[in-house]
Amino acid sequence: MKKTLLLLTVFISCQSFSQIAIGANTPVYVKAQVLYVGQNINLAANSNLYLRNNSQLVQGTTGLSANTGTGNMSVYQEGTSDHFDYNYWCSPVGNTAASAINNNFGITQLYQPVTSTTSSGAVLLPVGSYNGLASPLTIATHWIYKLTIANNYSQWIPVGSTTALAPGEGFTMKGTSGSDQIDPEGTGIVNNPGTGRQRYDFRGKPNDGDIIVAVGANNAATLTGNPYPSALHLNAFLLDPANTAATGVAYFWQQDKNVNSHYLSAYKGGYAAYSPVSIESNGIYTAAAFRSYNSNGTVNNNPPTGTSPVVSRKYLPIGQGFLINGTTNGTVTFRNAHRVFYKEDNSVSQFEKPARNTSAIKNGPPVPPPPIPYFKLNTIINKEFTRQLALALVSGATDGVDRGIDAKNMDEDLPNDVAFWIENGNYVIEGVAFDLSKKIPLSVKAAASTTFQFYIPEMVDFDFSQAVYLYDSLDNSYHDITKGTYEVTVAPGTYTDRFKISFTNQTLGTKEDSKTNFFITQDNAGKVLKAMNPDNQIMKSFVLYDILGRAVLSKEPLEAEPNYIFSTSGISSGVYIATFLTAENVKITQKVIISNSGR
């Protein structure tokens, strides 16, 4: 017999039900609990289901939603932005309707909490008015946008105050200024303490069941998010075998909250990347590239360019929006099987198993996830901002693009940048199978002469005795970036074959007989560079590079000659790298100092 409950009372504790029907004009209050319903909920006219003190609703429906009724569920969530900055959202509720279907959402369904059960409708400013306010809660509709299957910035779609957000569609919204000292739940936490942490009351019919979101080929971006009134197991959604139309990676907008401007040109922000790697893992997260850090991991406040925090993303809170990229034209589906009860305070004691059925709700700590060795690679670029990359050692990973592991660089418009170079694309997270002989290529881009400082700030489950080198093919040098910073200045251009990550120092891999029997010297008195080749090795080419990596002198082919002489009379004084390439593709390099003063 089904366990169906007709609720005519005002308070319930943590319980599991097959179905729930809340009678007309009936308020039901759930405090600090998970409410599990195996099938559908019916909210009769003027009924209210209040989820308070971090309560969540988890349902076990398979297939499309069966929730019905014109009553409302109410759940709180807090933004983290002031009236200059964006949050990315996804609503846990839709518009009320009697039919059994998830409905569209609009910001007319956002309210300002007054007591634990009463709220006031938000004031909605017209398009052209920019500044939201905490009290009375005032939302600037000018900043409400959505993004679906987009490849460029112009494809953001204005939503404003319309009810045009389909279930699972994310939206942007800027926060509020001022404060709101109302404490609706009596917990000591006010609606807005004056720091931009604004509480919103989402009211409507709770989303449930399969929620389908369209995605597009060629890494087209779609803004989506957690569409349920419970936490979302993000790994389970991203790695669902039915969701292969997307890359299996989520991207989160992060913005410098020290910049107080509505002008796009003044924004400092970017997309952080989250790769789940496996269902059980805690995933790998790289922060957005808009802030500079010191080599010890502390923030470099000169210049003070904002904040880019690292955030735990495995269990996504109610309302959190994120971007996904498509691999093909198709769809991805959120399912109730992806839902969990996990409170935002990240206390392990609050964790609950995924709610597939009533037996899935259990107390107790989670099983520790299997370790995934990885390290972060930070690169400070011109001392203006830091690009953070992560390299994971994943058994079974390929050297190509792996779904749910390799995360594409979403900020490729930066004039100066660093990324992993995979299949002719730029990535901020890469997974590889460990091989001591492997070299992992980086892409380094500079619009002008640019200084890059490479270092490793963090290793997780990684063998600390294992050296990690930054290899520079310009002078065939290896730099252990686990022990210090490698700083290099490069000329304008894009370099996809110069810099690589290596686990061994292969300097001695250059043929010693070639190095021993080939001698490069600079004759500053005669203003020539000389090379002696007593074994008459066949040389394919000669290139002289300056310290920025620019070729200032070159010649090919060279053939086999016992001596080579190149004039350096027209070259500025300085340090240069002379490089000869043999017929066996062995590089012979030598640092030389040119001084045209004759010394």
Summary of the structure (lengths in Angstrom):
residues: 599
radius of gyration: 29.3
end to end distance: 99.0
largest distance: 101.3
contacts: 1987
relative contact order: 0.09
helix: 6%
strand: 43%
